[in-house]
């Protein structure tokens, strides 16, 4: 069985893992209240609504 001769350094490990995390695609959806784009399962920062009710007071 193949065994590495030396321990892989922490910076090399983190550098390799960073490529994996960069490849993840961020999903967005339209807010049903105002139509702005937001991340799913999050409060809309434009109007303050989540799940059909107002959660945040947005100063205009």
C-alpha positions in Angstrom: 0.0 0.0 0.0 1.3 3.5 -0.9 2.3 5.6 2.1 3.4 9.3 1.9 7.0 9.9 2.9 6.3 13.2 4.6 3.3 14.8 6.3 1.4 17.2 4.1 1.7 20.7 5.4 -1.2 22.7 6.8 -1.0 25.3 4.1 -1.1 22.7 1.3 -4.1 21.0 2.9 -6.0 24.3 3.3 -5.0 25.4 -0.3 -6.5 22.1 -1.7 -9.7 22.4 0.4 -10.2 26.0 -0.7 -10.7 24.8 -4.3 -13.5 22.5 -3.2 -15.4 25.3 -1.4 -14.9 27.7 -4.3 -16.7 25.3 -6.7 -20.0 25.4 -4.7 -22.7 27.4 -6.6 -24.8 29.8 -4.6 -28.5 29.5 -5.1 -30.8 32.5 -5.2 -34.5 32.9 -5.4 -36.9 35.8 -5.8 -38.7 37.2 -2.8 -42.4 36.5 -3.1 -43.2 39.9 -1.5 -40.9 42.4 -3.3 -39.3 40.4 -6.1 -35.7 41.1 -5.1 -33.2 38.2 -5.2 -32.3 36.6 -1.9 -30.8 33.3 -0.6 -33.3 30.6 0.3 -34.4 30.2 3.9 -33.2 33.7 4.8 -35.0 37.0 5.6 -35.2 39.3 2.6 -32.9 42.2 3.4 -34.8 44.5 1.0 -38.3 44.3 2.5 -37.8 42.3 5.8 -40.2 39.5 5.0 -39.7 35.8 5.7 -42.3 33.0 5.2 -45.1 35.5 4.4 -44.7 37.7 7.5 -42.7 40.8 8.4 -39.7 39.9 10.6 -37.4 43.0 10.2 -38.3 46.7 10.2 -36.5 48.2 7.3 -35.8 52.0 7.5 -36.4 53.7 4.1 
